[in-house]
Amino acid sequence: MSASEKPEGVRWMAIFGIIVRTAYVVGVLYYVAFTASGFDAFQKLVVLIIAAIIYGAASAIIHVAWPGRRRRAWSWLWKRSKLGNHLDWTGLPLLSSISN
């Protein structure tokens, strides 16, 4: 195995991470879209599906093209959370502060 190849387990964990992040963003968008007024249910669903596809594709591209950037972003978030933001991995405190 060359240095650029990743073990199979690492590759599957990366795919799982992309799926989980996409599902999380879709959940947030679902909450935002279905509390918004002016759209019927079908329009909200279409917007939600398009946003999920765009986010999933962007996440996959960033994961493949710039793995170092992803690591730096998580490092920055971890440092910020230690300094007092107190965000847990679900982001629920962030959502509750936005909705209040």
Gaussian input, Z-matrix of N, CA and C with variables (Angstrom, degrees):
# hf/3-21g

backbone

0 1
 N
 C     1     B1
 C     2     B2     1     A1
 N     3     B3     2     A2     1     D1
 C     4     B4     3     A3     2     D2
 C     5     B5     4     A4     3     D3
 N     6     B6     5     A5     4     D4
 C     7     B7     6     A6     5     D5
 C     8     B8     7     A7     6     D6
 N     9     B9     8     A8     7     D7
 C    10    B10     9     A9     8     D8
 C    11    B11    10    A10     9     D9
 N    12    B12    11    A11    10    D10
 C    13    B13    12    A12    11    D11
 C    14    B14    13    A13    12    D12
 N    15    B15    14    A14    13    D13
 C    16    B16    15    A15    14    D14
 C    17    B17    16    A16    15    D15
 N    18    B18    17    A17    16    D16
 C    19    B19    18    A18    17    D17
 C    20    B20    19    A19    18    D18
 N    21    B21    20    A20    19    D19
 C    22    B22    21    A21    20    D20
 C    23    B23    22    A22    21    D21
 N    24    B24    23    A23    22    D22
 C    25    B25    24    A24    23    D23
 C    26    B26    25    A25    24    D24
 N    27    B27    26    A26    25    D25
 C    28    B28    27    A27    26    D26
 C    29    B29    28    A28    27    D27
 N    30    B30    29    A29    28    D28
 C    31    B31    30    A30    29    D29
 C    32    B32    31    A31    30    D30
 N    33    B33    32    A32    31    D31
 C    34    B34    33    A33    32    D32
 C    35    B35    34    A34    33    D33
 N    36    B36    35    A35    34    D34
 C    37    B37    36    A36    35    D35
 C    38    B38    37    A37    36    D36
 N    39    B39    38    A38    37    D37
 C    40    B40    39    A39    38    D38
 C    41    B41    40    A40    39    D39
 N    42    B42    41    A41    40    D40
 C    43    B43    42    A42    41    D41
 C    44    B44    43    A43    42    D42
 N    45    B45    44    A44    43    D43
 C    46    B46    45    A45    44    D44
 C    47    B47    46    A46    45    D45
 N    48    B48    47    A47    46    D46
 C    49    B49    48    A48    47    D47
 C    50    B50    49    A49    48    D48
 N    51    B51    50    A50    49    D49
 C    52    B52    51    A51    50    D50
 C    53    B53    52    A52    51    D51
 N    54    B54    53    A53    52    D52
 C    55    B55    54    A54    53    D53
 C    56    B56    55    A55    54    D54
 N    57    B57    56    A56    55    D55
 C    58    B58    57    A57    56    D56
 C    59    B59    58    A58    57    D57
 N    60    B60    59    A59    58    D58
 C    61    B61    60    A60    59    D59
 C    62    B62    61    A61    60    D60
 N    63    B63    62    A62    61    D61
 C    64    B64    63    A63    62    D62
 C    65    B65    64    A64    63    D63
 N    66    B66    65    A65    64    D64
 C    67    B67    66    A66    65    D65
 C    68    B68    67    A67    66    D66
 N    69    B69    68    A68    67    D67
 C    70    B70    69    A69    68    D68
 C    71    B71    70    A70    69    D69
 N    72    B72    71    A71    70    D70
 C    73    B73    72    A72    71    D71
 C    74    B74    73    A73    72    D72
 N    75    B75    74    A74    73    D73
 C    76    B76    75    A75    74    D74
 C    77    B77    76    A76    75    D75
 N    78    B78    77    A77    76    D76
 C    79    B79    78    A78    77    D77
 C    80    B80    79    A79    78    D78
 N    81    B81    80    A80    79    D79
 C    82    B82    81    A81    80    D80
 C    83    B83    82    A82    81    D81
 N    84    B84    83    A83    82    D82
 C    85    B85    84    A84    83    D83
 C    86    B86    85    A85    84    D84
 N    87    B87    86    A86    85    D85
 C    88    B88    87    A87    86    D86
 C    89    B89    88    A88    87    D87
 N    90    B90    89    A89    88    D88
 C    91    B91    90    A90    89    D89
 C    92    B92    91    A91    90    D90
 N    93    B93    92    A92    91    D91
 C    94    B94    93    A93    92    D92
 C    95    B95    94    A94    93    D93
 N    96    B96    95    A95    94    D94
 C    97    B97    96    A96    95    D95
 C    98    B98    97    A97    96    D96
 N    99    B99    98    A98    97    D97
 C   100   B100    99    A99    98    D98
 C   101   B101   100   A100    99    D99
 N   102   B102   101   A101   100   D100
 C   103   B103   102   A102   101   D101
 C   104   B104   103   A103   102   D102
 N   105   B105   104   A104   103   D103
 C   106   B106   105   A105   104   D104
 C   107   B107   106   A106   105   D105
 N   108   B108   107   A107   106   D106
 C   109   B109   108   A108   107   D107
 C   110   B110   109   A109   108   D108
 N   111   B111   110   A110   109   D109
 C   112   B112   111   A111   110   D110
 C   113   B113   112   A112   111   D111
 N   114   B114   113   A113   112   D112
 C   115   B115   114   A114   113   D113
 C   116   B116   115   A115   114   D114
 N   117   B117   116   A116   115   D115
 C   118   B118   117   A117   116   D116
 C   119   B119   118   A118   117   D117
 N   120   B120   119   A119   118   D118
 C   121   B121   120   A120   119   D119
 C   122   B122   121   A121   120   D120
 N   123   B123   122   A122   121   D121
 C   124   B124   123   A123   122   D122
 C   125   B125   124   A124   123   D123
 N   126   B126   125   A125   124   D124
 C   127   B127   126   A126   125   D125
 C   128   B128   127   A127   126   D126
 N   129   B129   128   A128   127   D127
 C   130   B130   129   A129   128   D128
 C   131   B131   130   A130   129   D129
 N   132   B132   131   A131   130   D130
 C   133   B133   132   A132   131   D131
 C   134   B134   133   A133   132   D132
 N   135   B135   134   A134   133   D133
 C   136   B136   135   A135   134   D134
 C   137   B137   136   A136   135   D135
 N   138   B138   137   A137   136   D136
 C   139   B139   138   A138   137   D137
 C   140   B140   139   A139   138   D138
 N   141   B141   140   A140   139   D139
 C   142   B142   141   A141   140   D140
 C   143   B143   142   A142   141   D141
 N   144   B144   143   A143   142   D142
 C   145   B145   144   A144   143   D143
 C   146   B146   145   A145   144   D144
 N   147   B147   146   A146   145   D145
 C   148   B148   147   A147   146   D146
 C   149   B149   148   A148   147   D147
 N   150   B150   149   A149   148   D148
 C   151   B151   150   A150   149   D149
 C   152   B152   151   A151   150   D150
 N   153   B153   152   A152   151   D151
 C   154   B154   153   A153   152   D152
 C   155   B155   154   A154   153   D153
 N   156   B156   155   A155   154   D154
 C   157   B157   156   A156   155   D155
 C   158   B158   157   A157   156   D156
 N   159   B159   158   A158   157   D157
 C   160   B160   159   A159   158   D158
 C   161   B161   160   A160   159   D159
 N   162   B162   161   A161   160   D160
 C   163   B163   162   A162   161   D161
 C   164   B164   163   A163   162   D162
 N   165   B165   164   A164   163   D163
 C   166   B166   165   A165   164   D164
 C   167   B167   166   A166   165   D165
 N   168   B168   167   A167   166   D166
 C   169   B169   168   A168   167   D167
 C   170   B170   169   A169   168   D168
 N   171   B171   170   A170   169   D169
 C   172   B172   171   A171   170   D170
 C   173   B173   172   A172   171   D171
 N   174   B174   173   A173   172   D172
 C   175   B175   174   A174   173   D173
 C   176   B176   175   A175   174   D174
 N   177   B177   176   A176   175   D175
 C   178   B178   177   A177   176   D176
 C   179   B179   178   A178   177   D177
 N   180   B180   179   A179   178   D178
 C   181   B181   180   A180   179   D179
 C   182   B182   181   A181   180   D180
 N   183   B183   182   A182   181   D181
 C   184   B184   183   A183   182   D182
 C   185   B185   184   A184   183   D183
 N   186   B186   185   A185   184   D184
 C   187   B187   186   A186   185   D185
 C   188   B188   187   A187   186   D186
 N   189   B189   188   A188   187   D187
 C   190   B190   189   A189   188   D188
 C   191   B191   190   A190   189   D189
 N   192   B192   191   A191   190   D190
 C   193   B193   192   A192   191   D191
 C   194   B194   193   A193   192   D192
 N   195   B195   194   A194   193   D193
 C   196   B196   195   A195   194   D194
 C   197   B197   196   A196   195   D195
 N   198   B198   197   A197   196   D196
 C   199   B199   198   A198   197   D197
 C   200   B200   199   A199   198   D198
 N   201   B201   200   A200   199   D199
 C   202   B202   201   A201   200   D200
 C   203   B203   202   A202   201   D201
 N   204   B204   203   A203   202   D202
 C   205   B205   204   A204   203   D203
 C   206   B206   205   A205   204   D204
 N   207   B207   206   A206   205   D205
 C   208   B208   207   A207   206   D206
 C   209   B209   208   A208   207   D207
 N   210   B210   209   A209   208   D208
 C   211   B211   210   A210   209   D209
 C   212   B212   211   A211   210   D210
 N   213   B213   212   A212   211   D211
 C   214   B214   213   A213   212   D212
 C   215   B215   214   A214   213   D213
 N   216   B216   215   A215   214   D214
 C   217   B217   216   A216   215   D215
 C   218   B218   217   A217   216   D216
 N   219   B219   218   A218   217   D217
 C   220   B220   219   A219   218   D218
 C   221   B221   220   A220   219   D219
 N   222   B222   221   A221   220   D220
 C   223   B223   222   A222   221   D221
 C   224   B224   223   A223   222   D222
 N   225   B225   224   A224   223   D223
 C   226   B226   225   A225   224   D224
 C   227   B227   226   A226   225   D225
 N   228   B228   227   A227   226   D226
 C   229   B229   228   A228   227   D227
 C   230   B230   229   A229   228   D228
 N   231   B231   230   A230   229   D229
 C   232   B232   231   A231   230   D230
 C   233   B233   232   A232   231   D231
 N   234   B234   233   A233   232   D232
 C   235   B235   234   A234   233   D233
 C   236   B236   235   A235   234   D234
 N   237   B237   236   A236   235   D235
 C   238   B238   237   A237   236   D236
 C   239   B239   238   A238   237   D237
 N   240   B240   239   A239   238   D238
 C   241   B241   240   A240   239   D239
 C   242   B242   241   A241   240   D240
 N   243   B243   242   A242   241   D241
 C   244   B244   243   A243   242   D242
 C   245   B245   244   A244   243   D243
 N   246   B246   245   A245   244   D244
 C   247   B247   246   A246   245   D245
 C   248   B248   247   A247   246   D246
 N   249   B249   248   A248   247   D247
 C   250   B250   249   A249   248   D248
 C   251   B251   250   A250   249   D249
 N   252   B252   251   A251   250   D250
 C   253   B253   252   A252   251   D251
 C   254   B254   253   A253   252   D252
 N   255   B255   254   A254   253   D253
 C   256   B256   255   A255   254   D254
 C   257   B257   256   A256   255   D255
 N   258   B258   257   A257   256   D256
 C   259   B259   258   A258   257   D257
 C   260   B260   259   A259   258   D258
 N   261   B261   260   A260   259   D259
 C   262   B262   261   A261   260   D260
 C   263   B263   262   A262   261   D261
 N   264   B264   263   A263   262   D262
 C   265   B265   264   A264   263   D263
 C   266   B266   265   A265   264   D264
 N   267   B267   266   A266   265   D265
 C   268   B268   267   A267   266   D266
 C   269   B269   268   A268   267   D267
 N   270   B270   269   A269   268   D268
 C   271   B271   270   A270   269   D269
 C   272   B272   271   A271   270   D270
 N   273   B273   272   A272   271   D271
 C   274   B274   273   A273   272   D272
 C   275   B275   274   A274   273   D273
 N   276   B276   275   A275   274   D274
 C   277   B277   276   A276   275   D275
 C   278   B278   277   A277   276   D276
 N   279   B279   278   A278   277   D277
 C   280   B280   279   A279   278   D278
 C   281   B281   280   A280   279   D279
 N   282   B282   281   A281   280   D280
 C   283   B283   282   A282   281   D281
 C   284   B284   283   A283   282   D282
 N   285   B285   284   A284   283   D283
 C   286   B286   285   A285   284   D284
 C   287   B287   286   A286   285   D285
 N   288   B288   287   A287   286   D286
 C   289   B289   288   A288   287   D287
 C   290   B290   289   A289   288   D288
 N   291   B291   290   A290   289   D289
 C   292   B292   291   A291   290   D290
 C   293   B293   292   A292   291   D291
 N   294   B294   293   A293   292   D292
 C   295   B295   294   A294   293   D293
 C   296   B296   295   A295   294   D294
 N   297   B297   296   A296   295   D295
 C   298   B298   297   A297   296   D296
 C   299   B299   298   A298   297   D297

   B1=1.4539
   B2=1.5301
   B3=1.3157
   B4=1.4600
   B5=1.5266
   B6=1.3261
   B7=1.4672
   B8=1.5245
   B9=1.3306
   B10=1.4618
   B11=1.5267
   B12=1.3236
   B13=1.4586
   B14=1.5221
   B15=1.3313
   B16=1.4585
   B17=1.5142
   B18=1.3273
   B19=1.4638
   B20=1.5274
   B21=1.3137
   B22=1.4632
   B23=1.5312
   B24=1.3373
   B25=1.4657
   B26=1.5224
   B27=1.3237
   B28=1.4691
   B29=1.5260
   B30=1.3207
   B31=1.4641
   B32=1.5372
   B33=1.3413
   B34=1.4704
   B35=1.5188
   B36=1.3256
   B37=1.4580
   B38=1.5268
   B39=1.3210
   B40=1.4590
   B41=1.5203
   B42=1.3193
   B43=1.4714
   B44=1.5249
   B45=1.3318
   B46=1.4612
   B47=1.5317
   B48=1.3346
   B49=1.4636
   B50=1.5158
   B51=1.3257
   B52=1.4631
   B53=1.5302
   B54=1.3262
   B55=1.4705
   B56=1.5215
   B57=1.3318
   B58=1.4620
   B59=1.5240
   B60=1.3403
   B61=1.4713
   B62=1.5181
   B63=1.3273
   B64=1.4549
   B65=1.5244
   B66=1.3236
   B67=1.4643
   B68=1.5291
   B69=1.3274
   B70=1.4579
   B71=1.5293
   B72=1.3255
   B73=1.4666
   B74=1.5223
   B75=1.3263
   B76=1.4652
   B77=1.5236
   B78=1.3168
   B79=1.4665
   B80=1.5177
   B81=1.3231
   B82=1.4650
   B83=1.5258
   B84=1.3439
   B85=1.4642
   B86=1.5220
   B87=1.3252
   B88=1.4670
   B89=1.5244
   B90=1.3268
   B91=1.4592
   B92=1.5293
   B93=1.3276
   B94=1.4636
   B95=1.5271
   B96=1.3364
   B97=1.4647
   B98=1.5234
   B99=1.3024
   B100=1.4491
   B101=1.5180
   B102=1.3199
   B103=1.4588
   B104=1.5238
   B105=1.3351
   B106=1.4701
   B107=1.5276
   B108=1.3005
   B109=1.4566
   B110=1.5242
   B111=1.3095
   B112=1.4500
   B113=1.5137
   B114=1.3079
   B115=1.4558
   B116=1.5201
   B117=1.3147
   B118=1.4612
   B119=1.5291
   B120=1.3157
   B121=1.4631
   B122=1.5249
   B123=1.3237
   B124=1.4591
   B125=1.5221
   B126=1.3393
   B127=1.4643
   B128=1.5263
   B129=1.3392
   B130=1.4581
   B131=1.5276
   B132=1.3250
   B133=1.4609
   B134=1.5289
   B135=1.3281
   B136=1.4683
   B137=1.5257
   B138=1.3198
   B139=1.4650
   B140=1.5248
   B141=1.3161
   B142=1.4608
   B143=1.5240
   B144=1.3172
   B145=1.4704
   B146=1.5216
   B147=1.3252
   B148=1.4692
   B149=1.5247
   B150=1.3252
   B151=1.4672
   B152=1.5200
   B153=1.3233
   B154=1.4681
   B155=1.5274
   B156=1.3145
   B157=1.4658
   B158=1.5249
   B159=1.3260
   B160=1.4612
   B161=1.5230
   B162=1.3338
   B163=1.4596
   B164=1.5285
   B165=1.3133
   B166=1.4661
   B167=1.5164
   B168=1.3241
   B169=1.4677
   B170=1.5247
   B171=1.3267
   B172=1.4649
   B173=1.5184
   B174=1.3167
   B175=1.4593
   B176=1.5237
   B177=1.3161
   B178=1.4674
   B179=1.5289
   B180=1.3264
   B181=1.4656
   B182=1.5257
   B183=1.3299
   B184=1.4665
   B185=1.5202
   B186=1.3216
   B187=1.4638
   B188=1.5338
   B189=1.3141
   B190=1.4722
   B191=1.5244
   B192=1.3269
   B193=1.4617
   B194=1.5293
   B195=1.3401
   B196=1.4606
   B197=1.5285
   B198=1.3214
   B199=1.4705
   B200=1.5275
   B201=1.3276
   B202=1.4677
   B203=1.5076
   B204=1.3154
   B205=1.4604
   B206=1.5201
   B207=1.3277
   B208=1.4600
   B209=1.5276
   B210=1.3271
   B211=1.4625
   B212=1.5179
   B213=1.3399
   B214=1.4622
   B215=1.5164
   B216=1.3244
   B217=1.4619
   B218=1.5295
   B219=1.3427
   B220=1.4713
   B221=1.5174
   B222=1.3402
   B223=1.4584
   B224=1.5250
   B225=1.3351
   B226=1.4674
   B227=1.5216
   B228=1.3400
   B229=1.4657
   B230=1.5252
   B231=1.3325
   B232=1.4623
   B233=1.5249
   B234=1.3429
   B235=1.4586
   B236=1.5203
   B237=1.3255
   B238=1.4616
   B239=1.5284
   B240=1.3177
   B241=1.4526
   B242=1.5228
   B243=1.3449
   B244=1.4615
   B245=1.5242
   B246=1.3222
   B247=1.4576
   B248=1.5236
   B249=1.3323
   B250=1.4556
   B251=1.5116
   B252=1.3273
   B253=1.4568
   B254=1.5186
   B255=1.3257
   B256=1.4634
   B257=1.5123
   B258=1.3329
   B259=1.4579
   B260=1.5097
   B261=1.3232
   B262=1.4570
   B263=1.5181
   B264=1.3084
   B265=1.4642
   B266=1.5146
   B267=1.3294
   B268=1.4602
   B269=1.5137
   B270=1.3194
   B271=1.4571
   B272=1.5063
   B273=1.3291
   B274=1.4612
   B275=1.5291
   B276=1.3427
   B277=1.4647
   B278=1.5243
   B279=1.3275
   B280=1.4578
   B281=1.5289
   B282=1.3300
   B283=1.4630
   B284=1.5150
   B285=1.3208
   B286=1.4578
   B287=1.5236
   B288=1.3379
   B289=1.4565
   B290=1.5188
   B291=1.3373
   B292=1.4614
   B293=1.5214
   B294=1.3297
   B295=1.4567
   B296=1.5173
   B297=1.3440
   B298=1.4739
   B299=1.4926
   A1=108.06
   A2=116.72
   A3=120.16
   A4=110.17
   A5=115.69
   A6=120.85
   A7=111.92
   A8=117.68
   A9=119.81
   A10=112.65
   A11=117.46
   A12=120.41
   A13=110.12
   A14=115.09
   A15=120.41
   A16=109.13
   A17=117.79
   A18=119.33
   A19=110.34
   A20=116.35
   A21=121.20
   A22=112.27
   A23=117.34
   A24=120.74
   A25=112.23
   A26=116.38
   A27=120.59
   A28=109.71
   A29=116.49
   A30=120.66
   A31=110.19
   A32=117.59
   A33=120.10
   A34=111.83
   A35=117.78
   A36=120.09
   A37=110.44
   A38=117.64
   A39=120.96
   A40=110.49
   A41=116.67
   A42=120.46
   A43=109.85
   A44=116.90
   A45=120.81
   A46=110.44
   A47=117.24
   A48=120.88
   A49=112.43
   A50=116.73
   A51=120.70
   A52=109.73
   A53=117.26
   A54=120.81
   A55=110.70
   A56=117.38
   A57=120.67
   A58=110.97
   A59=117.10
   A60=119.26
   A61=111.25
   A62=116.92
   A63=120.40
   A64=110.67
   A65=117.40
   A66=120.87
   A67=111.00
   A68=117.39
   A69=120.79
   A70=111.16
   A71=115.83
   A72=119.52
   A73=110.40
   A74=116.99
   A75=119.98
   A76=110.02
   A77=117.84
   A78=120.89
   A79=112.12
   A80=116.63
   A81=120.27
   A82=110.42
   A83=116.18
   A84=119.77
   A85=111.35
   A86=116.73
   A87=121.29
   A88=109.83
   A89=116.26
   A90=120.89
   A91=111.06
   A92=116.11
   A93=120.46
   A94=111.03
   A95=116.79
   A96=120.70
   A97=112.28
   A98=117.64
   A99=119.54
   A100=113.34
   A101=117.32
   A102=118.94
   A103=110.48
   A104=116.73
   A105=120.64
   A106=108.84
   A107=115.15
   A108=118.77
   A109=109.15
   A110=116.31
   A111=121.00
   A112=114.15
   A113=118.90
   A114=121.87
   A115=109.21
   A116=115.30
   A117=116.90
   A118=108.93
   A119=116.78
   A120=121.40
   A121=111.91
   A122=118.23
   A123=120.63
   A124=111.24
   A125=117.80
   A126=121.05
   A127=110.77
   A128=116.62
   A129=120.02
   A130=111.00
   A131=116.43
   A132=120.61
   A133=111.47
   A134=117.22
   A135=121.27
   A136=110.44
   A137=117.45
   A138=121.18
   A139=110.04
   A140=116.75
   A141=121.41
   A142=111.86
   A143=117.67
   A144=121.89
   A145=110.95
   A146=116.86
   A147=120.42
   A148=110.64
   A149=116.81
   A150=120.09
   A151=111.25
   A152=117.59
   A153=120.97
   A154=110.88
   A155=117.13
   A156=120.90
   A157=110.48
   A158=117.16
   A159=121.13
   A160=110.67
   A161=116.92
   A162=119.90
   A163=111.42
   A164=116.88
   A165=120.14
   A166=111.84
   A167=116.43
   A168=120.11
   A169=110.81
   A170=116.83
   A171=120.02
   A172=110.94
   A173=116.98
   A174=120.67
   A175=111.42
   A176=116.76
   A177=120.68
   A178=111.02
   A179=117.22
   A180=120.73
   A181=110.53
   A182=116.94
   A183=120.18
   A184=110.13
   A185=117.00
   A186=120.27
   A187=111.29
   A188=115.84
   A189=119.62
   A190=110.96
   A191=117.18
   A192=120.33
   A193=113.55
   A194=117.59
   A195=120.39
   A196=111.72
   A197=117.66
   A198=117.81
   A199=113.33
   A200=118.46
   A201=120.92
   A202=112.05
   A203=117.28
   A204=121.32
   A205=110.11
   A206=116.91
   A207=120.63
   A208=109.70
   A209=116.29
   A210=120.27
   A211=110.86
   A212=117.46
   A213=120.43
   A214=111.34
   A215=117.65
   A216=120.43
   A217=110.60
   A218=117.31
   A219=119.73
   A220=110.40
   A221=117.64
   A222=121.06
   A223=110.12
   A224=117.13
   A225=121.47
   A226=109.82
   A227=117.51
   A228=121.06
   A229=110.00
   A230=116.91
   A231=120.23
   A232=110.71
   A233=117.07
   A234=120.26
   A235=110.70
   A236=116.76
   A237=120.23
   A238=110.84
   A239=118.32
   A240=120.36
   A241=110.56
   A242=117.57
   A243=120.11
   A244=111.16
   A245=117.72
   A246=120.70
   A247=113.43
   A248=117.11
   A249=116.67
   A250=115.96
   A251=118.87
   A252=118.92
   A253=111.40
   A254=117.45
   A255=123.76
   A256=112.73
   A257=116.13
   A258=120.31
   A259=108.72
   A260=116.51
   A261=116.71
   A262=107.85
   A263=117.55
   A264=120.83
   A265=112.88
   A266=117.91
   A267=119.28
   A268=112.18
   A269=117.69
   A270=120.17
   A271=113.56
   A272=118.10
   A273=120.23
   A274=114.05
   A275=119.32
   A276=117.29
   A277=111.66
   A278=116.80
   A279=120.56
   A280=110.11
   A281=117.30
   A282=120.67
   A283=111.32
   A284=117.66
   A285=119.27
   A286=110.68
   A287=117.53
   A288=118.72
   A289=111.04
   A290=117.83
   A291=120.74
   A292=110.69
   A293=116.50
   A294=119.66
   A295=112.77
   A296=118.31
   A297=119.94
   A298=112.07
   D1=129.80
   D2=179.63
   D3=-78.73
   D4=170.72
   D5=-177.21
   D6=-67.39
   D7=-25.91
   D8=-177.17
   D9=-82.90
   D10=-17.82
   D11=-179.83
   D12=-81.99
   D13=144.44
   D14=178.11
   D15=-105.23
   D16=148.45
   D17=174.38
   D18=-61.59
   D19=154.87
   D20=-176.06
   D21=-58.50
   D22=-39.22
   D23=-180.00
   D24=-62.45
   D25=-39.13
   D26=179.21
   D27=-65.19
   D28=-41.34
   D29=179.88
   D30=-62.58
   D31=-44.41
   D32=-179.77
   D33=-67.64
   D34=-34.88
   D35=176.76
   D36=-66.56
   D37=-36.55
   D38=176.90
   D39=-64.72
   D40=-43.34
   D41=178.13
   D42=-63.42
   D43=-43.30
   D44=178.37
   D45=-61.13
   D46=-41.55
   D47=178.43
   D48=-61.58
   D49=-40.97
   D50=178.16
   D51=-63.83
   D52=-42.57
   D53=179.71
   D54=-63.97
   D55=-43.55
   D56=-178.98
   D57=-65.37
   D58=-44.42
   D59=178.53
   D60=-62.83
   D61=-40.86
   D62=178.65
   D63=-63.47
   D64=-42.54
   D65=178.41
   D66=-63.33
   D67=-38.23
   D68=178.47
   D69=-64.06
   D70=-46.96
   D71=179.73
   D72=-63.98
   D73=-39.24
   D74=177.40
   D75=-62.12
   D76=-39.39
   D77=177.30
   D78=-62.73
   D79=-43.04
   D80=177.45
   D81=-64.26
   D82=-44.78
   D83=178.59
   D84=-63.62
   D85=-36.59
   D86=177.07
   D87=-59.96
   D88=-46.52
   D89=179.07
   D90=-61.26
   D91=-46.54
   D92=-178.71
   D93=-67.28
   D94=-45.69
   D95=-176.11
   D96=-66.26
   D97=-40.18
   D98=-175.89
   D99=-84.60
   D100=-5.99
   D101=170.05
   D102=-97.07
   D103=-9.72
   D104=177.98
   D105=-78.63
   D106=151.68
   D107=178.02
   D108=-108.98
   D109=164.28
   D110=176.44
   D111=99.33
   D112=-7.01
   D113=177.47
   D114=-121.32
   D115=144.10
   D116=172.76
   D117=-82.93
   D118=173.24
   D119=-173.42
   D120=-62.27
   D121=-38.07
   D122=-179.17
   D123=-65.83
   D124=-42.55
   D125=178.83
   D126=-63.17
   D127=-41.05
   D128=178.26
   D129=-63.16
   D130=-40.85
   D131=179.61
   D132=-64.79
   D133=-41.65
   D134=178.79
   D135=-63.23
   D136=-44.99
   D137=178.77
   D138=-62.31
   D139=-41.03
   D140=179.70
   D141=-63.43
   D142=-42.83
   D143=179.58
   D144=-66.36
   D145=-43.24
   D146=178.69
   D147=-63.32
   D148=-42.99
   D149=179.24
   D150=-64.23
   D151=-39.00
   D152=178.92
   D153=-65.01
   D154=-41.28
   D155=178.87
   D156=-64.56
   D157=-45.02
   D158=179.93
   D159=-63.71
   D160=-45.76
   D161=-179.03
   D162=-65.70
   D163=-43.17
   D164=179.36
   D165=-62.35
   D166=-42.71
   D167=178.92
   D168=-65.88
   D169=-44.66
   D170=179.45
   D171=-63.34
   D172=-40.81
   D173=178.80
   D174=-63.17
   D175=-42.26
   D176=179.01
   D177=-65.94
   D178=-41.38
   D179=179.83
   D180=-65.07
   D181=-44.52
   D182=179.03
   D183=-63.96
   D184=-39.48
   D185=-179.58
   D186=-62.85
   D187=-41.37
   D188=-177.36
   D189=-79.09
   D190=-43.25
   D191=-171.50
   D192=-81.65
   D193=-37.68
   D194=-174.00
   D195=-132.32
   D196=68.49
   D197=-179.33
   D198=-63.13
   D199=-32.60
   D200=178.57
   D201=-66.42
   D202=-36.15
   D203=179.00
   D204=-63.39
   D205=-40.15
   D206=179.80
   D207=-63.23
   D208=-43.11
   D209=-179.75
   D210=-62.39
   D211=-42.72
   D212=179.13
   D213=-65.24
   D214=-37.19
   D215=179.46
   D216=-64.86
   D217=-43.24
   D218=178.67
   D219=-66.78
   D220=-36.84
   D221=178.42
   D222=-63.00
   D223=-42.71
   D224=179.26
   D225=-63.12
   D226=-43.56
   D227=-179.30
   D228=-63.91
   D229=-40.78
   D230=-179.50
   D231=-64.23
   D232=-43.46
   D233=179.04
   D234=-63.88
   D235=-42.16
   D236=179.67
   D237=-64.32
   D238=-39.68
   D239=-179.15
   D240=-68.27
   D241=-32.26
   D242=176.80
   D243=-70.18
   D244=-25.56
   D245=-177.87
   D246=-83.26
   D247=-1.60
   D248=173.92
   D249=132.79
   D250=-3.81
   D251=177.13
   D252=-71.13
   D253=-31.74
   D254=178.20
   D255=52.97
   D256=47.56
   D257=174.80
   D258=-86.37
   D259=128.47
   D260=172.36
   D261=-91.74
   D262=175.31
   D263=-171.72
   D264=-66.63
   D265=-19.13
   D266=179.73
   D267=-80.81
   D268=-23.17
   D269=-178.09
   D270=79.45
   D271=6.29
   D272=-177.19
   D273=-61.36
   D274=-39.29
   D275=176.24
   D276=-60.29
   D277=-36.14
   D278=178.34
   D279=-64.97
   D280=-44.65
   D281=179.22
   D282=-63.56
   D283=-40.44
   D284=-178.49
   D285=-68.17
   D286=-33.07
   D287=178.35
   D288=-72.67
   D289=-29.85
   D290=177.96
   D291=-73.07
   D292=-40.69
   D293=-174.35
   D294=-76.50
   D295=-19.13
   D296=-179.42
   D297=-86.23

